[in-house]
Amino acid sequence: MDDADPAALATVGFLPTRESTTLEVVDVAGRRLAVLATGSHTASAHTARWHGRDSRGRTVASGTYFVLLRGEDAVASRKVTLIR
């Protein structure tokens, strides 16, 4: 995903290990809204873009969300504030 994407509301960089990982967006209640990447990735820098939509393509409301990188042994999170 090297091309610029002007429609993306958030671009997330992540650096997984060689294990299976999932990069997802959840709301403040912990409900999964979208999966941005999943599977085994090489241990190098990657990017994923979120367009402010859930997994069914519906626009989500302004608010606070979390991007979670889940690995086999750890979870990393970053807060994202969406303002429309």
N, C-alpha and C positions, 0 to 999 in steps of 0.2 A: 504494500500500500504506500508507494512512494509519491504518488501524485497528490497534489493539493486538492482538497475537497471542500469547497466553500460552503456546502450545505451541512457539513459536520458541525455539531455544537460542541463536541469535545473530542480531542485527539489524545489518546492515552498511550504512553510508551511503557513497555514492560520487558523485563529481562528474566525469562524463565530459566530453570535448569533443564536438564534433558528429560525430566519426568513429565508425566501427563499433567496438564494444567487447564484451568478454566478461568477466563476473564469475563466477569459478569457485572451488570448494573443492578443494584437493589435499592429499594426505598428505605426510609428511616425505620420501618417496621420489619425490615429484613426480607420482604417479598421480592423474589427475582423478577425483574422487568425485562431484561434482555441479556443474551449471551453474545459477547463480542468476539470471543475466540475460544476454542476448545481443542484438546488433543495434545499430542507430543510436539514440542517445538525444539528447534536447535537452541543451544545455550548462547544466544546472541540477542541483540536489541531488535524488538518488534514494535509495531504500532497498530492500534485499532482505533476506529472512529465510531462515535455514537452520535446518532442524528436526533436524539431526544424522542425516540419512539420505543414502544415496548416490543415484545417478540411477535405481536400480531400486527405491528405496523401502526398502532394508534399513537398519536401525539400524547406525551405525558405532560403534566402540569408543571408550572414553575415550582421550584422547591429544592430541597437538599437530597442528594442521592449519594450512594457510595459505589465505587468501582472496586471490586474484589478480585484479587488474583489468588486462586486456590490451587495449591499444589498437594502432593501426597502427604507432606508433613507440616505444612505451614499455610497461613493465610495472610496476605498483605492487603491493606485497604487505603483508599484515597477518597476524600470528600469532594464532591462536585456540586456546585450550586448552579441550577438552571434558571435563568431569567429570560422570560419571553417578552 
